[in-house]
């Protein structure tokens, strides 16, 4: 499979110096940039899915006029936390 190139990004010399000094032993600038891009992409995808679920819930509320109270939502979240804790204690 062929690889693609991410466009060069011009930065101030101070940022480049900070970047160079923060690289781990044996890590290249290219590896750091690739990891940062992958991380940012994963975060964007999570944000997009979260927004889509929120939009769908809002549209359902507008269509039905029904919603859950804050207490119901918090109770459901607490139940999930408690279940996960029990699972991890095993």
N, CA, C and O atoms as CSV, one atom per row, in Angstrom:
chain,resi,resn,atom,element,x,y,z
A,1,UNK,N,N,0.837,-1.170,0.000
A,1,UNK,CA,C,0.000,0.000,0.000
A,1,UNK,C,C,0.887,1.240,0.000
A,1,UNK,O,O,1.853,1.325,0.759
A,2,UNK,N,N,0.556,2.178,-0.842
A,2,UNK,CA,C,1.295,3.431,-0.869
A,2,UNK,C,C,0.913,4.275,0.333
A,2,UNK,O,O,-0.193,4.168,0.864
A,3,UNK,N,N,1.835,5.104,0.745
A,3,UNK,CA,C,1.547,6.019,1.848
A,3,UNK,C,C,1.285,7.405,1.291
A,3,UNK,O,O,1.676,7.724,0.168
A,4,UNK,N,N,0.623,8.218,2.087
A,4,UNK,CA,C,0.341,9.600,1.696
A,4,UNK,C,C,1.129,10.518,2.613
A,4,UNK,O,O,1.597,10.112,3.677
A,5,UNK,N,N,1.263,11.748,2.183
A,5,UNK,CA,C,2.017,12.732,2.950
A,5,UNK,C,C,1.058,13.787,3.489
A,5,UNK,O,O,0.200,14.295,2.768
A,6,UNK,N,N,1.221,14.106,4.773
A,6,UNK,CA,C,0.461,15.207,5.369
A,6,UNK,C,C,1.199,16.491,5.009
A,6,UNK,O,O,2.428,16.534,5.063
A,7,UNK,N,N,0.468,17.528,4.644
A,7,UNK,CA,C,1.130,18.785,4.262
A,7,UNK,C,C,2.016,19.345,5.371
A,7,UNK,O,O,1.749,19.163,6.559
A,8,UNK,N,N,3.055,20.015,4.957
A,8,UNK,CA,C,3.937,20.673,5.911
A,8,UNK,C,C,3.170,21.766,6.640
A,8,UNK,O,O,2.271,22.399,6.087
A,9,UNK,N,N,3.547,21.966,7.884
A,9,UNK,CA,C,2.927,23.012,8.678
A,9,UNK,C,C,4.033,23.951,9.146
A,9,UNK,O,O,5.002,23.529,9.778
A,10,UNK,N,N,3.872,25.207,8.830
A,10,UNK,CA,C,4.857,26.191,9.284
A,10,UNK,C,C,4.515,26.623,10.698
A,10,UNK,O,O,3.371,26.965,10.998
A,11,UNK,N,N,5.530,26.604,11.572
A,11,UNK,CA,C,5.341,27.009,12.960
A,11,UNK,C,C,6.453,27.967,13.357
A,11,UNK,O,O,7.483,28.067,12.690
A,12,UNK,N,N,6.224,28.654,14.437
A,12,UNK,CA,C,7.253,29.566,14.947
A,12,UNK,C,C,8.420,28.747,15.476
A,12,UNK,O,O,8.233,27.627,15.950
A,13,UNK,N,N,9.619,29.300,15.396
A,13,UNK,CA,C,10.805,28.557,15.854
A,13,UNK,C,C,10.706,28.094,17.308
A,13,UNK,O,O,11.221,27.035,17.665
A,14,UNK,N,N,10.045,28.888,18.139
A,14,UNK,CA,C,9.924,28.513,19.553
A,14,UNK,C,C,9.108,27.221,19.708
A,14,UNK,O,O,9.448,26.362,20.520
A,15,UNK,N,N,8.045,27.095,18.932
A,15,UNK,CA,C,7.234,25.880,18.995
A,15,UNK,C,C,8.042,24.681,18.510
A,15,UNK,O,O,7.978,23.607,19.107
A,16,UNK,N,N,8.783,24.854,17.454
A,16,UNK,CA,C,9.614,23.757,16.932
A,16,UNK,C,C,10.645,23.336,17.962
A,16,UNK,O,O,10.896,22.143,18.133
A,17,UNK,N,N,11.251,24.303,18.657
A,17,UNK,CA,C,12.235,23.983,19.691
A,17,UNK,C,C,11.581,23.207,20.828
A,17,UNK,O,O,12.137,22.219,21.307
A,18,UNK,N,N,10.393,23.654,21.266
A,18,UNK,CA,C,9.672,22.939,22.317
A,18,UNK,C,C,9.351,21.521,21.883
A,18,UNK,O,O,9.480,20.574,22.659
A,19,UNK,N,N,8.937,21.390,20.648
A,19,UNK,CA,C,8.596,20.075,20.107
A,19,UNK,C,C,9.820,19.168,20.090
A,19,UNK,O,O,9.757,18.021,20.533
A,20,UNK,N,N,10.917,19.680,19.584
A,20,UNK,CA,C,12.141,18.873,19.511
A,20,UNK,C,C,12.587,18.417,20.898
A,20,UNK,O,O,13.044,17.285,21.058
A,21,UNK,N,N,12.460,19.280,21.895
A,21,UNK,CA,C,12.909,18.912,23.244
A,21,UNK,C,C,11.930,17.981,23.951
A,21,UNK,O,O,12.285,17.360,24.953
A,22,UNK,N,N,10.703,17.876,23.441
A,22,UNK,CA,C,9.723,17.015,24.094
A,22,UNK,C,C,9.662,15.612,23.492
A,22,UNK,O,O,8.970,14.743,24.022
A,23,UNK,N,N,10.366,15.387,22.413
A,23,UNK,CA,C,10.371,14.056,21.802
A,23,UNK,C,C,10.998,13.051,22.754
A,23,UNK,O,O,11.973,13.357,23.441
A,24,UNK,N,N,10.433,11.852,22.789
A,24,UNK,CA,C,10.979,10.790,23.631
A,24,UNK,C,C,12.210,10.197,22.953
A,24,UNK,O,O,12.435,10.386,21.758
A,25,UNK,N,N,12.983,9.489,23.728
A,25,UNK,CA,C,14.194,8.882,23.191
A,25,UNK,C,C,13.842,7.954,22.036
A,25,UNK,O,O,13.012,7.058,22.183
A,26,UNK,N,N,14.470,8.169,20.898
A,26,UNK,CA,C,14.245,7.349,19.719
A,26,UNK,C,C,13.025,7.745,18.905
A,26,UNK,O,O,12.797,7.187,17.832
A,27,UNK,N,N,12.236,8.696,19.392
A,27,UNK,CA,C,11.026,9.127,18.681
A,27,UNK,C,C,11.389,10.183,17.647
A,27,UNK,O,O,12.178,11.088,17.918
A,28,UNK,N,N,10.814,10.059,16.479
A,28,UNK,CA,C,11.055,11.053,15.437
A,28,UNK,C,C,9.933,12.077,15.431
A,28,UNK,O,O,8.853,11.850,15.977
A,29,UNK,N,N,10.212,13.195,14.808
A,29,UNK,CA,C,9.200,14.231,14.670
A,29,UNK,C,C,8.021,13.705,13.872
A,29,UNK,O,O,6.870,13.997,14.198
A,30,UNK,N,N,8.295,12.935,12.832
A,30,UNK,CA,C,7.221,12.356,12.014
A,30,UNK,C,C,6.335,11.438,12.840
A,30,UNK,O,O,5.113,11.476,12.703
A,31,UNK,N,N,6.930,10.615,13.696
A,31,UNK,CA,C,6.140,9.723,14.543
A,31,UNK,C,C,5.268,10.520,15.510
A,31,UNK,O,O,4.107,10.179,15.737
A,32,UNK,N,N,5.834,11.577,16.074
A,32,UNK,CA,C,5.081,12.419,16.994
A,32,UNK,C,C,3.895,13.072,16.290
A,32,UNK,O,O,2.779,13.079,16.810
A,33,UNK,N,N,4.148,13.619,15.106
A,33,UNK,CA,C,3.082,14.288,14.354
A,33,UNK,C,C,1.998,13.281,13.971
A,33,UNK,O,O,0.810,13.581,14.089
A,34,UNK,N,N,2.389,12.103,13.518
A,34,UNK,CA,C,1.402,11.093,13.158
A,34,UNK,C,C,0.545,10.703,14.361
A,34,UNK,O,O,-0.675,10.592,14.246
A,35,UNK,N,N,1.178,10.498,15.506
A,35,UNK,CA,C,0.429,10.133,16.719
A,35,UNK,C,C,-0.528,11.257,17.120
A,35,UNK,O,O,-1.659,10.995,17.527
A,36,UNK,N,N,-0.074,12.502,17.003
A,36,UNK,CA,C,-0.923,13.639,17.352
A,36,UNK,C,C,-2.116,13.747,16.408
A,36,UNK,O,O,-3.234,14.023,16.843
A,37,UNK,N,N,-1.881,13.532,15.139
A,37,UNK,CA,C,-2.964,13.595,14.151
A,37,UNK,C,C,-3.966,12.472,14.406
A,37,UNK,O,O,-5.175,12.701,14.368
A,38,UNK,N,N,-3.473,11.261,14.667
A,38,UNK,CA,C,-4.369,10.141,14.951
A,38,UNK,C,C,-5.218,10.410,16.196
A,38,UNK,O,O,-6.417,10.135,16.217
A,39,UNK,N,N,-4.578,10.948,17.221
A,39,UNK,CA,C,-5.288,11.260,18.460
A,39,UNK,C,C,-6.359,12.322,18.231
A,39,UNK,O,O,-7.485,12.185,18.709
A,40,UNK,N,N,-6.014,13.362,17.514
A,40,UNK,CA,C,-6.973,14.433,17.218
A,40,UNK,C,C,-8.127,13.902,16.372
A,40,UNK,O,O,-9.279,14.286,16.579
A,41,UNK,N,N,-7.825,13.034,15.435
A,41,UNK,CA,C,-8.863,12.441,14.590
A,41,UNK,C,C,-9.815,11.585,15.419
A,41,UNK,O,O,-11.032,11.676,15.255
A,42,UNK,N,N,-9.277,10.764,16.296
A,42,UNK,CA,C,-10.120,9.927,17.158
A,42,UNK,C,C,-11.017,10.803,18.028
A,42,UNK,O,O,-12.196,10.497,18.208
A,43,UNK,N,N,-10.471,11.881,18.564
A,43,UNK,CA,C,-11.260,12.794,19.392
A,43,UNK,C,C,-12.381,13.429,18.579
A,43,UNK,O,O,-13.513,13.518,19.053
A,44,UNK,N,N,-12.082,13.867,17.369
A,44,UNK,CA,C,-13.103,14.451,16.493
A,44,UNK,C,C,-14.217,13.464,16.204
A,44,UNK,O,O,-15.391,13.834,16.189
A,45,UNK,N,N,-13.854,12.204,15.972
A,45,UNK,CA,C,-14.861,11.188,15.678
A,45,UNK,C,C,-15.781,10.969,16.877
A,45,UNK,O,O,-16.992,10.815,16.713
A,46,UNK,N,N,-15.212,10.955,18.075
A,46,UNK,CA,C,-16.019,10.829,19.290
A,46,UNK,C,C,-16.947,12.036,19.416
A,46,UNK,O,O,-18.131,11.882,19.718
A,47,UNK,N,N,-16.413,13.234,19.187
A,47,UNK,CA,C,-17.234,14.451,19.245
A,47,UNK,C,C,-18.384,14.392,18.247
A,47,UNK,O,O,-19.516,14.743,18.580
A,48,UNK,N,N,-18.101,13.955,17.044
A,48,UNK,CA,C,-19.120,13.894,15.997
A,48,UNK,C,C,-20.235,12.920,16.370
A,48,UNK,O,O,-21.417,13.223,16.204
A,49,UNK,N,N,-19.847,11.743,16.877
A,49,UNK,CA,C,-20.863,10.760,17.287
A,49,UNK,C,C,-21.681,11.275,18.468
A,49,UNK,O,O,-22.893,11.071,18.523
A,50,UNK,N,N,-21.020,11.942,19.410
A,50,UNK,CA,C,-21.719,12.512,20.563
A,50,UNK,C,C,-22.739,13.552,20.105
A,50,UNK,O,O,-23.880,13.563,20.566
A,51,UNK,N,N,-22.322,14.408,19.211
A,51,UNK,CA,C,-23.215,15.445,18.699
A,51,UNK,C,C,-24.407,14.815,17.968
A,51,UNK,O,O,-25.542,15.267,18.123
A,52,UNK,N,N,-24.148,13.784,17.179
A,52,UNK,CA,C,-25.224,13.119,16.436
A,52,UNK,C,C,-26.233,12.497,17.402
A,52,UNK,O,O,-27.440,12.587,17.177
A,53,UNK,N,N,-25.747,11.864,18.477
A,53,UNK,CA,C,-26.667,11.273,19.455
A,53,UNK,C,C,-27.473,12.369,20.149
A,53,UNK,O,O,-28.670,12.204,20.383
A,54,UNK,N,N,-26.834,13.470,20.475
A,54,UNK,CA,C,-27.543,14.587,21.108
A,54,UNK,C,C,-28.587,15.177,20.182
A,54,UNK,O,O,-29.700,15.477,20.612
A,55,UNK,N,N,-28.242,15.344,18.928
A,55,UNK,CA,C,-29.189,15.893,17.946
A,55,UNK,C,C,-30.385,14.961,17.774
A,55,UNK,O,O,-31.526,15.416,17.700
A,56,UNK,N,N,-30.124,13.662,17.711
A,56,UNK,CA,C,-31.214,12.689,17.567
A,56,UNK,C,C,-32.130,12.731,18.787
A,56,UNK,O,O,-33.352,12.665,18.656
A,57,UNK,N,N,-31.533,12.841,19.974
A,57,UNK,CA,C,-32.348,12.914,21.190
A,57,UNK,C,C,-33.195,14.185,21.203
A,57,UNK,O,O,-34.358,14.155,21.604
A,58,UNK,N,N,-32.617,15.291,20.770
A,58,UNK,CA,C,-33.348,16.554,20.710
A,58,UNK,C,C,-34.519,16.460,19.730
A,58,UNK,O,O,-35.628,16.904,20.025
A,59,UNK,N,N,-34.255,15.882,18.576
A,59,UNK,CA,C,-35.320,15.731,17.576
A,59,UNK,C,C,-36.423,14.809,18.076
A,59,UNK,O,O,-37.602,15.042,17.811
A,60,UNK,N,N,-36.038,13.757,18.804
A,60,UNK,CA,C,-37.048,12.865,19.370
A,60,UNK,C,C,-37.885,13.614,20.410
A,60,UNK,O,O,-39.103,13.449,20.468
A,61,UNK,N,N,-37.234,14.427,21.217
A,61,UNK,CA,C,-37.975,15.215,22.205
A,61,UNK,C,C,-38.953,16.170,21.512
A,61,UNK,O,O,-40.103,16.300,21.932
A,62,UNK,N,N,-38.492,16.834,20.451
A,62,UNK,CA,C,-39.369,17.764,19.733
A,62,UNK,C,C,-40.562,17.037,19.124
A,62,UNK,O,O,-41.667,17.576,19.068
A,63,UNK,N,N,-40.327,15.814,18.672
A,63,UNK,CA,C,-41.398,15.052,18.031
A,63,UNK,C,C,-42.395,14.484,19.039
A,63,UNK,O,O,-43.591,14.396,18.760
A,64,UNK,N,N,-41.893,14.099,20.213
A,64,UNK,CA,C,-42.767,13.418,21.173
A,64,UNK,C,C,-43.145,14.276,22.367
A,64,UNK,O,O,-44.178,14.050,22.998
A,65,UNK,N,N,-42.313,15.256,22.677
A,65,UNK,CA,C,-42.551,16.074,23.869
A,65,UNK,C,C,-42.203,15.358,25.163
A,65,UNK,O,O,-42.446,15.877,26.252
A,66,UNK,N,N,-41.635,14.170,25.042
A,66,UNK,CA,C,-41.272,13.396,26.233
A,66,UNK,C,C,-39.767,13.435,26.450
A,66,UNK,O,O,-38.975,13.392,25.509
A,67,UNK,N,N,-39.406,13.518,27.713
A,67,UNK,CA,C,-37.990,13.478,28.065
A,67,UNK,C,C,-37.844,12.836,29.433
A,67,UNK,O,O,-38.835,12.582,30.118
A,68,UNK,N,N,-36.624,12.578,29.822
A,68,UNK,CA,C,-36.339,12.021,31.136
A,68,UNK,C,C,-35.883,13.147,32.050
A,68,UNK,O,O,-35.263,14.112,31.605
A,69,UNK,N,N,-36.190,13.015,33.311
A,69,UNK,CA,C,-35.748,14.019,34.276
A,69,UNK,C,C,-34.252,13.852,34.529
A,69,UNK,O,O,-33.670,12.809,34.232
A,70,UNK,N,N,-33.652,14.884,35.074
A,70,UNK,CA,C,-32.231,14.812,35.409
A,70,UNK,C,C,-31.978,13.687,36.406
A,70,UNK,O,O,-30.970,12.986,36.307
A,71,UNK,N,N,-32.878,13.510,37.360
A,71,UNK,CA,C,-32.709,12.439,38.341
A,71,UNK,C,C,-32.729,11.064,37.682
A,71,UNK,O,O,-31.957,10.184,38.064
A,72,UNK,N,N,-33.596,10.872,36.707
A,72,UNK,CA,C,-33.645,9.588,35.999
A,72,UNK,C,C,-32.336,9.323,35.253
A,72,UNK,O,O,-31.821,8.205,35.263
A,73,UNK,N,N,-31.814,10.348,34.619
A,73,UNK,CA,C,-30.560,10.205,33.876
A,73,UNK,C,C,-29.418,9.909,34.833
A,73,UNK,O,O,-28.611,9.014,34.582
A,74,UNK,N,N,-29.345,10.656,35.929
A,74,UNK,CA,C,-28.265,10.441,36.900
A,74,UNK,C,C,-28.370,9.061,37.546
A,74,UNK,O,O,-27.352,8.410,37.780
A,75,UNK,N,N,-29.587,8.610,37.834
A,75,UNK,CA,C,-29.759,7.275,38.400
A,75,UNK,C,C,-29.287,6.201,37.429
A,75,UNK,O,O,-28.653,5.229,37.840
A,76,UNK,N,N,-29.589,6.366,36.149
A,76,UNK,CA,C,-29.154,5.397,35.140
A,76,UNK,C,C,-27.633,5.384,35.022
A,76,UNK,O,O,-27.024,4.320,34.911
A,77,UNK,N,N,-27.028,6.560,35.046
A,77,UNK,CA,C,-25.565,6.630,34.975
A,77,UNK,C,C,-24.928,5.998,36.209
A,77,UNK,O,O,-23.936,5.277,36.104
A,78,UNK,N,N,-25.507,6.274,37.382
A,78,UNK,CA,C,-24.973,5.680,38.612
A,78,UNK,C,C,-25.084,4.166,38.575
A,78,UNK,O,O,-24.177,3.471,39.033
A,79,UNK,N,N,-26.173,3.646,38.041
A,79,UNK,CA,C,-26.340,2.195,37.922
A,79,UNK,C,C,-25.260,1.602,37.025
A,79,UNK,O,O,-24.752,0.516,37.304
A,80,UNK,N,N,-24.906,2.300,35.958
A,80,UNK,CA,C,-23.836,1.821,35.075
A,80,UNK,C,C,-22.502,1.804,35.804
A,80,UNK,O,O,-21.734,0.849,35.684
A,81,UNK,N,N,-22.228,2.864,36.559
A,81,UNK,CA,C,-20.973,2.938,37.317
A,81,UNK,C,C,-20.916,1.806,38.334
A,81,UNK,O,O,-19.900,1.122,38.452
A,82,UNK,N,N,-22.007,1.611,39.067
A,82,UNK,CA,C,-22.047,0.557,40.072
A,82,UNK,C,C,-21.853,-0.822,39.455
A,82,UNK,O,O,-21.132,-1.652,40.006
A,83,UNK,N,N,-22.490,-1.070,38.317
A,83,UNK,CA,C,-22.348,-2.358,37.636
A,83,UNK,C,C,-20.911,-2.580,37.197
A,83,UNK,O,O,-20.379,-3.682,37.332
A,84,UNK,N,N,-20.290,-1.551,36.679
A,84,UNK,CA,C,-18.895,-1.677,36.229
A,84,UNK,C,C,-17.960,-1.926,37.409
A,84,UNK,O,O,-17.026,-2.721,37.309
A,85,UNK,N,N,-18.214,-1.247,38.523
A,85,UNK,CA,C,-17.388,-1.464,39.714
A,85,UNK,C,C,-17.500,-2.909,40.196
A,85,UNK,O,O,-16.497,-3.537,40.536
A,86,UNK,N,N,-18.734,-3.433,40.223
A,86,UNK,CA,C,-18.925,-4.815,40.642
A,86,UNK,C,C,-18.174,-5.763,39.711
A,86,UNK,O,O,-17.577,-6.744,40.156
A,87,UNK,N,N,-18.211,-5.458,38.411
A,87,UNK,CA,C,-17.533,-6.293,37.419
A,87,UNK,C,C,-16.012,-6.264,37.648
A,87,UNK,O,O,-15.352,-7.297,37.530
A,88,UNK,N,N,-15.469,-5.119,37.967
A,88,UNK,CA,C,-14.028,-4.993,38.161
A,88,UNK,C,C,-13.564,-5.604,39.480
A,88,UNK,O,O,-12.402,-5.991,39.605
A,89,UNK,N,N,-14.449,-5.694,40.452
A,89,UNK,CA,C,-14.084,-6.266,41.759
A,89,UNK,C,C,-13.948,-7.780,41.717
A,89,UNK,O,O,-13.368,-8.374,42.625
A,90,UNK,N,N,-14.468,-8.401,40.690
A,90,UNK,CA,C,-14.404,-9.863,40.591
A,90,UNK,C,C,-13.025,-10.357,40.325
A,90,UNK,O,O,-12.812,-11.564,40.215
